[in-house]
Amino acid sequence: MAESATRAGNALVIVESPTKARTIRKFLGAGFTVEASMGHVRDLPSSAAELPAKIKGEPWARLGVDVDHGFAPVYVVPAEKKKVVTALKSAMAGAEVVYLATDEDREGESIGWHLLQVLKPKVPTYRMVFHEITREAIQQALAAPRAVDEQLVQAQEARRVLDRLVGYVVSPLLWKKVRPRLSAGRVQSVAVRLLVLRERERMAFVSGEWWDLKATVDKAGARFDAQLVALGGQAVATGRDFDEHTGRVAEGRNVLLLGGADAQALQTHLAGRPLTVASVDRKIQVRQPYPPFTTSTLQQEANRKLGFGASMTMQVAQRLYENGHITYMRTDSVNLSNEAINSVRAMIQSRYGAEMLSPKPRQYTTRSKGAQEAHEAIRPAGTAMATARELGLTGPEARLYELIWKRTVATQMADAQVAMTTVRLTSEEPGTGRVAEFRASGRQVVFAGFFRAYVEGTDDPEQVLDDRDQPLPPLSEGEQVACIELDAVRHETRPPARYTEATLVKALETQGIGRPSTYATIIDTVQARGYVRNAQRQLVPTFTAMAVTGLLEETLGKVVDVEFTASMEGWLDDVAVGADAEKYLDRFYREDLLDGVEKGEQFDARSVCTITSERFAPYRVRIGRYGPFVEYDAEGEDKPRSFTLPEEVPPADVDRAFIDGLRERAEQGEAPLGMDPDSGLPVYLRVGRFGPYVQLGEATEEEPKPKRASLPPKTNVDDVGLTQALALLSLPRTLGAHPEDGKTVRAGLGRFGPYVVHDKT
């Protein structure tokens, strides 16, 4: 095949994007034409207008999948892709051979297959696969083309059909029972449930209090902190000893719980007394470098270190790949090619010295569930191992490339060695004879090894990074040291942390839900659908998400079941090696989806959309057509009263005091802040679906939409007066002409508050 594929003559190479096309053109000769398909050229119908006339009368037409005959998908060329297809057919007219050079994963294989079906080339056509866009990789791909992998295409088709069935069958149930324009998804709904489960844990959480002592110790001018860990031979309680549902020390924990009075009394008794070194334990810990990046670990680390969302990470990585700077960015593999390892090791020896090399080449093994994407980790493309500066990269591309470069280099460097020291110090409490035991920990890097290139980030801002020294002074058993300060410190247990994009990606991968190529899309989708808000890098589910998840748990349990969704991924992997898709699809569609929807139709919409909690009883949160609202029974009235609950409020942050405040403002809402001197209209402060806002006047027939302005983020509504309200309502307005260029300067009000703009900046 390779010999016939590379014979002389005009060749058409089809890739997905113009950027990828431009890069590949640089490596091919005059006999090659490179064109872009702009992604998929065919898909399932997205609307009734796209349905072919011959299927419009079928009962399954809306799905775009013939559920009565083998779940055969109906493909159409969308209107916006018809010009692309025409251009590709024109480019193919003079070609003697066609290469489908789409990406090397399932999606790329599917795009190549659809091109084959639509273009129907009458000349030899081959699949050309590479995982980096370099001259060597392109030449190797040309020398060893293959046919389209039909089993891989079938696996992708089964995935697409499955996603369509879940979305199109389940979503209408949400429209009826919760509110219009909501959606369900095979992976999306499970991801939302993970966030909702965590929010429920936070809602059920009861905080506990404990106290301890912190000693500031001095040894010959070197100071360090030590923590009280035991008193009278009994361990002092810490946060990990508490039951999160009761706020008390968990049963079976043999620990001493210190209250505020206890801690302060002990502080008084021990203050000014020296501490005796009871033991010094020093160990050398060996730290090995982390594997090179996969898609998910790149998304996690870019979120932690660079503040990139998963979507931004993938967009930047796509540009780096298409411009020939990194290998393919959608991969589950941590494998590095021998050529890559050799080039990295040569660079390390040159830049850092031979002592920084690992004793032998280091190769990693993929452990994630269902790893099946491209067959090499994400690394700098080629063998030059050029830095971001040497490549002329700037902005986000430079920052992400540097992250990938450092992680790749670290994999072939020597282990780091860190000296970990733990010191026990004691002091006897006068009067009781109880021995108070304190503990201090120190760390010092004794051999940097791979730390010279790369240190893993952390999700806990209080955690010390591996390469940070926190040494203790030299201490010997039996010596006494001065305690120059002793503080009684109050602590509170904290609820489970909400997911960040990084930790959600990690959870999805660990549990085998979705694939690396889908993570960024999942996170974008759940936010776009109004199920999740990204607040200060935390993914916060909305009350709507909680209502939808509750409904799906009761009626379509498998659709949001983590283990079932993971097993579904395994089945889809089996299809890629020849398993029968029809039998599985039929059982899932008729037994799991249709039966579940039928059960859901019988559910009372009011109960589904009502959320109760001890935290805010006797109030109830309900989900209406326009968002959440609070409902309560008023004494002496037959019908419950209600008022709007801002969509942006995290469910676990809502308690009775918070709702009492909203209720008070809602009941006082008709009292204006004052009068606008220009119009003579009253100015109101109100709370709406998207938070507090100020309004000028009331809605009338002549003015059905009175002017409104949202309060800037973090504004305390109790501090808002007439002056600030009028200032907000005055925006946008023209401030005047700029003194240097005469262009107009305007003030406006955006999602982050007021702003001033001049010449678009």
DAQUI-V673415 format. One record per residue. N is the residue number from 1. RES is the residue in three letters. PHI is phi in degrees with one decimal (none if undefined). Layout:
n = (N N)
res = (RES RES)
phi = (PHI PHI)
This chain:
n = (1 2 3 4 5 6 7 8 9 10 11 12 13 14 15 16 17 18 19 20 21 22 23 24 25 26 27 28 29 30 31 32 33 34 35 36 37 38 39 40 41 42 43 44 45 46 47 48 49 50 51 52 53 54 55 56 57 58 59 60 61 62 63 64 65 66 67 68 69 70 71 72 73 74 75 76 77 78 79 80 81 82 83 84 85 86 87 88 89 90 91 92 93 94 95 96 97 98 99 100 101 102 103 104 105 106 107 108 109 110 111 112 113 114 115 116 117 118 119 120 121 122 123 124 125 126 127 128 129 130 131 132 133 134 135 136 137 138 139 140 141 142 143 144 145 146 147 148 149 150 151 152 153 154 155 156 157 158 159 160 161 162 163 164 165 166 167 168 169 170 171 172 173 174 175 176 177 178 179 180 181 182 183 184 185 186 187 188 189 190 191 192 193 194 195 196 197 198 199 200 201 202 203 204 205 206 207 208 209 210 211 212 213 214 215 216 217 218 219 220 221 222 223 224 225 226 227 228 229 230 231 232 233 234 235 236 237 238 239 240 241 242 243 244 245 246 247 248 249 250 251 252 253 254 255 256 257 258 259 260 261 262 263 264 265 266 267 268 269 270 271 272 273 274 275 276 277 278 279 280 281 282 283 284 285 286 287 288 289 290 291 292 293 294 295 296 297 298 299 300 301 302 303 304 305 306 307 308 309 310 311 312 313 314 315 316 317 318 319 320 321 322 323 324 325 326 327 328 329 330 331 332 333 334 335 336 337 338 339 340 341 342 343 344 345 346 347 348 349 350 351 352 353 354 355 356 357 358 359 360 361 362 363 364 365 366 367 368 369 370 371 372 373 374 375 376 377 378 379 380 381 382 383 384 385 386 387 388 389 390 391 392 393 394 395 396 397 398 399 400 401 402 403 404 405 406 407 408 409 410 411 412 413 414 415 416 417 418 419 420 421 422 423 424 425 426 427 428 429 430 431 432 433 434 435 436 437 438 439 440 441 442 443 444 445 446 447 448 449 450 451 452 453 454 455 456 457 458 459 460 461 462 463 464 465 466 467 468 469 470 471 472 473 474 475 476 477 478 479 480 481 482 483 484 485 486 487 488 489 490 491 492 493 494 495 496 497 498 499 500 501 502 503 504 505 506 507 508 509 510 511 512 513 514 515 516 517 518 519 520 521 522 523 524 525 526 527 528 529 530 531 532 533 534 535 536 537 538 539 540 541 542 543 544 545 546 547 548 549 550 551 552 553 554 555 556 557 558 559 560 561 562 563 564 565 566 567 568 569 570 571 572 573 574 575 576 577 578 579 580 581 582 583 584 585 586 587 588 589 590 591 592 593 594 595 596 597 598 599 600 601 602 603 604 605 606 607 608 609 610 611 612 613 614 615 616 617 618 619 620 621 622 623 624 625 626 627 628 629 630 631 632 633 634 635 636 637 638 639 640 641 642 643 644 645 646 647 648 649 650 651 652 653 654 655 656 657 658 659 660 661 662 663 664 665 666 667 668 669 670 671 672 673 674 675 676 677 678 679 680 681 682 683 684 685 686 687 688 689 690 691 692 693 694 695 696 697 698 699 700 701 702 703 704 705 706 707 708 709 710 711 712 713 714 715 716 717 718 719 720 721 722 723 724 725 726 727 728 729 730 731 732 733 734 735 736 737 738 739 740 741 742 743 744 745 746 747 748 749 750 751 752 753 754 755 756 757 758 759 760 761)
res = (MET ALA GLU SER ALA THR ARG ALA GLY ASN ALA LEU VAL ILE VAL GLU SER PRO THR LYS ALA ARG THR ILE ARG LYS PHE LEU GLY ALA GLY PHE THR VAL GLU ALA SER MET GLY HIS VAL ARG ASP LEU PRO SER SER ALA ALA GLU LEU PRO ALA LYS ILE LYS GLY GLU PRO TRP ALA ARG LEU GLY VAL ASP VAL ASP HIS GLY PHE ALA PRO VAL TYR VAL VAL PRO ALA GLU LYS LYS LYS VAL VAL THR ALA LEU LYS SER ALA MET ALA GLY ALA GLU VAL VAL TYR LEU ALA THR ASP GLU ASP ARG GLU GLY GLU SER ILE GLY TRP HIS LEU LEU GLN VAL LEU LYS PRO LYS VAL PRO THR TYR ARG MET VAL PHE HIS GLU ILE THR ARG GLU ALA ILE GLN GLN ALA LEU ALA ALA PRO ARG ALA VAL ASP GLU GLN LEU VAL GLN ALA GLN GLU ALA ARG ARG VAL LEU ASP ARG LEU VAL GLY TYR VAL VAL SER PRO LEU LEU TRP LYS LYS VAL ARG PRO ARG LEU SER ALA GLY ARG VAL GLN SER VAL ALA VAL ARG LEU LEU VAL LEU ARG GLU ARG GLU ARG MET ALA PHE VAL SER GLY GLU TRP TRP ASP LEU LYS ALA THR VAL ASP LYS ALA GLY ALA ARG PHE ASP ALA GLN LEU VAL ALA LEU GLY GLY GLN ALA VAL ALA THR GLY ARG ASP PHE ASP GLU HIS THR GLY ARG VAL ALA GLU GLY ARG ASN VAL LEU LEU LEU GLY GLY ALA ASP ALA GLN ALA LEU GLN THR HIS LEU ALA GLY ARG PRO LEU THR VAL ALA SER VAL ASP ARG LYS ILE GLN VAL ARG GLN PRO TYR PRO PRO PHE THR THR SER THR LEU GLN GLN GLU ALA ASN ARG LYS LEU GLY PHE GLY ALA SER MET THR MET GLN VAL ALA GLN ARG LEU TYR GLU ASN GLY HIS ILE THR TYR MET ARG THR ASP SER VAL ASN LEU SER ASN GLU ALA ILE ASN SER VAL ARG ALA MET ILE GLN SER ARG TYR GLY ALA GLU MET LEU SER PRO LYS PRO ARG GLN TYR THR THR ARG SER LYS GLY ALA GLN GLU ALA HIS GLU ALA ILE ARG PRO ALA GLY THR ALA MET ALA THR ALA ARG GLU LEU GLY LEU THR GLY PRO GLU ALA ARG LEU TYR GLU LEU ILE TRP LYS ARG THR VAL ALA THR GLN MET ALA ASP ALA GLN VAL ALA MET THR THR VAL ARG LEU THR SER GLU GLU PRO GLY THR GLY ARG VAL ALA GLU PHE ARG ALA SER GLY ARG GLN VAL VAL PHE ALA GLY PHE PHE ARG ALA TYR VAL GLU GLY THR ASP ASP PRO GLU GLN VAL LEU ASP ASP ARG ASP GLN PRO LEU PRO PRO LEU SER GLU GLY GLU GLN VAL ALA CYS ILE GLU LEU ASP ALA VAL ARG HIS GLU THR ARG PRO PRO ALA ARG TYR THR GLU ALA THR LEU VAL LYS ALA LEU GLU THR GLN GLY ILE GLY ARG PRO SER THR TYR ALA THR ILE ILE ASP THR VAL GLN ALA ARG GLY TYR VAL ARG ASN ALA GLN ARG GLN LEU VAL PRO THR PHE THR ALA MET ALA VAL THR GLY LEU LEU GLU GLU THR LEU GLY LYS VAL VAL ASP VAL GLU PHE THR ALA SER MET GLU GLY TRP LEU ASP ASP VAL ALA VAL GLY ALA ASP ALA GLU LYS TYR LEU ASP ARG PHE TYR ARG GLU ASP LEU LEU ASP GLY VAL GLU LYS GLY GLU GLN PHE ASP ALA ARG SER VAL CYS THR ILE THR SER GLU ARG PHE ALA PRO TYR ARG VAL ARG ILE GLY ARG TYR GLY PRO PHE VAL GLU TYR ASP ALA GLU GLY GLU ASP LYS PRO ARG SER PHE THR LEU PRO GLU GLU VAL PRO PRO ALA ASP VAL ASP ARG ALA PHE ILE ASP GLY LEU ARG GLU ARG ALA GLU GLN GLY GLU ALA PRO LEU GLY MET ASP PRO ASP SER GLY LEU PRO VAL TYR LEU ARG VAL GLY ARG PHE GLY PRO TYR VAL GLN LEU GLY GLU ALA THR GLU GLU GLU PRO LYS PRO LYS ARG ALA SER LEU PRO PRO LYS THR ASN VAL ASP ASP VAL GLY LEU THR GLN ALA LEU ALA LEU LEU SER LEU PRO ARG THR LEU GLY ALA HIS PRO GLU ASP GLY LYS THR VAL ARG ALA GLY LEU GLY ARG PHE GLY PRO TYR VAL VAL HIS ASP LYS THR)
phi = (none -59.7 -65.2 -70.6 -71.1 -105.7 -66.6 -62.5 136.5 -75.0 -123.5 -105.4 -110.6 -112.7 -122.1 -85.0 -130.9 -61.6 -64.6 -62.9 -63.3 -61.1 -66.9 -67.6 -55.6 -65.1 -104.5 -113.6 -81.8 -67.4 -82.6 -114.6 -112.9 -116.4 -126.7 -110.9 -88.8 57.7 84.4 -67.4 -103.2 -137.8 -160.4 -68.2 -58.3 -98.0 -155.2 -61.6 -65.1 -89.9 -67.0 -61.6 -57.5 -69.6 -112.5 -60.7 -88.5 -73.2 -64.8 -97.8 -54.6 -59.1 -74.2 74.1 -136.4 -80.4 -73.3 -93.6 -136.4 72.7 57.2 -72.9 -77.1 -105.1 -100.8 -133.2 -92.0 -59.0 -55.5 -72.8 -103.3 -65.7 -65.0 -63.5 -62.2 -60.7 -65.0 -67.3 -63.9 -64.9 -66.3 -78.1 -56.1 -99.4 -83.6 -102.7 -154.9 -121.3 -114.5 -93.7 -103.1 -76.3 -56.4 -86.6 -96.0 -58.6 -63.3 -64.0 -63.2 -65.4 -60.0 -61.3 -65.0 -64.0 -60.5 -62.9 -71.2 -82.6 -79.3 47.4 -63.4 -101.3 -115.9 -54.7 -129.9 -131.2 -93.6 -115.3 -121.8 -152.7 -115.1 -150.8 -102.4 -127.7 -57.9 -64.6 -64.8 -66.6 -64.9 -64.4 -65.5 -66.1 -78.1 -137.7 -74.5 -145.5 -84.8 -63.9 -81.5 -63.8 -67.4 -64.6 -64.2 -62.9 -63.9 -67.4 -65.5 -62.5 -62.5 -65.9 -65.5 -59.9 -62.8 -65.4 -62.6 -62.3 -63.2 -81.9 -89.5 -86.3 -56.3 -57.9 -65.5 -66.7 -62.6 -75.1 -95.0 -115.8 -166.1 -64.0 66.8 -86.1 -141.9 -116.7 -151.9 -57.2 -100.5 -54.9 -68.8 -71.3 -61.0 -62.6 -63.7 -57.7 -67.4 -67.4 -59.5 -66.8 -67.4 -64.0 -59.9 -67.7 -67.4 -84.9 -68.9 -118.7 -73.5 -119.6 -118.5 -145.0 -123.6 -149.1 -117.6 -117.0 -103.8 -99.4 -108.8 -122.1 -128.6 53.6 90.9 -91.6 -108.7 -153.4 -100.9 -134.3 -111.4 -67.2 -121.3 -154.3 -142.1 61.8 82.0 -112.9 -62.6 -83.9 -62.9 -128.7 -56.2 -71.1 -88.5 -92.9 -86.2 -71.3 -93.7 -116.8 75.9 -117.0 -61.6 -65.8 -60.2 87.5 -89.1 -89.8 -132.1 -99.5 -92.5 -91.4 -89.7 -61.5 -65.6 -61.0 -64.8 -71.0 -65.9 -64.2 -58.9 -61.5 -69.4 -96.4 -57.5 81.7 -87.9 -71.9 -110.2 -104.6 -74.3 -86.5 -161.1 -131.6 -117.9 -124.0 -132.1 -99.6 -98.5 -100.0 -109.3 -99.9 -66.5 -72.2 -62.9 -63.5 -71.8 -101.8 -58.1 -69.0 -70.1 -65.4 -62.4 -64.6 -72.6 -65.7 -69.6 -70.9 -90.8 -108.2 75.9 -79.7 -74.0 -58.9 -65.1 -64.1 -57.0 -70.2 -64.6 -68.5 -62.5 -60.1 -65.7 -63.0 -65.0 -68.5 -92.6 83.1 -98.1 -133.6 -74.5 -57.6 -94.7 -111.2 -154.4 -99.1 -87.2 -109.1 -75.4 -118.5 -67.0 -60.1 -63.9 -65.2 -59.2 -62.4 -69.6 -65.6 -66.5 -64.8 -66.0 -61.4 -61.5 -72.1 -88.4 -109.8 102.0 -62.1 -67.4 -91.1 -82.2 -65.9 -55.8 -142.9 -54.1 -104.4 -121.2 -110.5 -114.2 -73.6 -118.1 -67.8 -61.0 67.4 -56.5 -155.4 -84.1 -58.3 -102.4 -145.3 -67.8 -80.6 -150.8 -60.1 -71.3 75.3 -120.1 -75.5 52.4 -67.6 -80.4 -59.7 -65.4 -63.8 -84.4 76.3 -79.5 -139.1 61.1 -57.6 -61.5 -65.9 -66.8 -71.8 -61.5 -61.8 -61.6 -66.1 -60.7 -64.8 -64.0 -66.0 -61.4 -60.0 -61.5 -107.9 -97.5 -66.0 -61.8 -88.0 -123.7 -124.1 -84.0 -109.1 -116.7 -121.6 -119.0 -102.4 -125.8 -129.7 -151.0 -92.2 -76.5 -61.7 90.8 -101.0 76.8 -68.4 -95.0 -92.6 -107.9 -111.4 -132.0 -126.6 -125.3 -134.0 -147.5 -152.3 -74.7 -98.3 -146.4 -68.5 50.8 -68.3 -57.2 -59.8 -106.3 -157.2 -130.3 -64.0 -76.3 -139.7 -84.7 -103.2 -62.9 -88.3 -80.8 -82.0 -68.7 -56.6 -91.9 -91.4 -79.1 -139.3 -74.4 -102.5 -68.6 -60.5 -133.2 -123.5 -59.1 96.7 -76.5 -105.0 -128.4 -83.1 -99.1 -87.7 -153.8 -138.2 -120.2 -84.9 -120.4 -91.7 -129.5 -127.1 -67.4 -112.4 -66.6 -55.2 -67.0 -67.2 -69.4 -100.3 -59.6 -63.2 -73.8 -68.3 -57.8 -62.6 -64.9 -61.9 -67.4 -59.6 -92.6 73.4 -101.9 72.3 -133.6 -54.7 -70.2 -103.0 -59.3 -62.1 -64.3 -59.3 -65.2 -64.0 -65.1 -66.1 -77.9 -63.6 -82.8 82.1 -85.1 -140.1 -118.4 -96.8 -115.0 52.2 70.4 -100.3 -91.2 -109.2 -71.9 -90.1 -62.7 -61.2 -60.4 -69.4 -67.5 -64.7 -63.1 -59.7 -63.5 -66.7 -61.8 -78.9 -117.2 -128.9 -52.4 -67.0 -64.3 -113.9 -85.1 -62.5 -66.0 -65.0 -64.2 -65.5 -67.2 -63.4 -61.7 -62.6 -65.0 -62.8 -65.6 -64.0 -61.9 -65.0 -115.9 110.3 -66.7 -79.1 -85.2 -60.8 -62.6 -66.4 -59.5 -63.8 -65.1 -63.8 -66.6 -81.6 -90.8 -85.8 -81.1 -63.6 -65.8 -66.9 -65.7 -61.6 -66.0 -64.6 -61.0 -85.6 -72.6 -75.7 -58.5 -64.4 -68.3 -62.4 -95.9 -113.7 -116.9 -118.9 -161.0 -62.4 -64.5 -126.2 -61.4 -89.5 -72.4 -128.0 -100.8 -120.9 -103.9 -106.0 -62.3 -112.6 122.5 -77.7 -147.6 -99.5 -126.6 -151.7 -90.1 -93.0 -60.1 81.3 -117.5 -75.3 -103.4 -68.1 -93.8 -152.7 -155.5 -69.6 -110.1 -54.6 -59.5 -78.9 -77.3 -63.8 -54.0 -72.3 -91.9 -88.9 -133.7 -62.8 -62.3 -63.6 -69.8 -57.0 -64.2 -62.5 -62.8 -61.6 -68.3 -65.8 -73.2 -96.6 -61.2 -77.6 -81.1 -71.3 -67.8 161.7 -112.1 -76.3 -65.1 -79.9 -100.2 78.1 -91.7 -71.9 -112.7 -110.1 -109.1 -132.9 -118.0 -118.5 -58.3 -104.3 114.6 -72.6 -152.7 -110.5 -136.6 -99.5 76.3 -108.5 -71.4 -133.2 -62.3 -73.7 -131.2 -67.8 -124.0 -63.4 -65.8 -131.5 -147.8 -71.4 -73.7 -58.3 -54.0 66.3 -77.9 -80.8 -61.8 -69.7 -95.3 -82.8 -119.6 -61.4 -61.0 -66.9 -62.0 -65.3 -63.1 -66.6 -70.3 -77.9 -92.4 -78.4 -151.6 -87.2 -89.8 142.5 -98.6 -67.0 -65.6 -93.8 -114.3 77.2 -76.2 -69.1 -111.0 -121.9 -109.3 -140.0 -129.3 -112.7 -65.3 -103.5 118.3 -65.4 -150.2 -120.7 -127.3 -138.2 52.5 71.3 -130.4)
